[in-house]
Amino acid sequence: MDKQEIISRINTFMVEDFEVDESAITPGADLKATLDLDSLDYIDLVVVIEQNFGFKVKPEDFQHMVTVQDFYDYVENRLQIANA
């Protein structure tokens, strides 16, 4: 899966599952503010990531994600590790 496909999938589930306005999804956008996440939303996000990308997510991984770009990079890195 290439980077553009990862970004496309993430953006799609942000819009469909979290009702984020597509225009708000930019690489520099604050992840929490963009997704308006609370603790229950993080659980939903973990489930959506695992379903879409096939790897397990640790809740503490989110502590290092600030921007949407951080999120893209996290998924890309985890997929590279899983496919190595």
Phi, psi and omega in degrees: 000127181271170185301319182295323178292322177299311180299316180299315179297315180298312181299320180298313181286336174296317181288312187283316186268332183245004176054041177275137175294125184305326181291343179277348184271095177233154182305325183272357182292142176294125186299312182295316181292320181294315182273350182052052187278138166243184186297325178291325178296326178297322177296315177299320181295318177301314180298316181296319179297313181297322179290320184278330188239349172075025174229156180280142181246135175265134181305326181293342177299332182286343180298334184262359181262118180250314183253167175300322178299320176302320179295313177304312183297319179302309181297316180299315180296317179296322178292323178296318179295316181295330182265001181281000000 
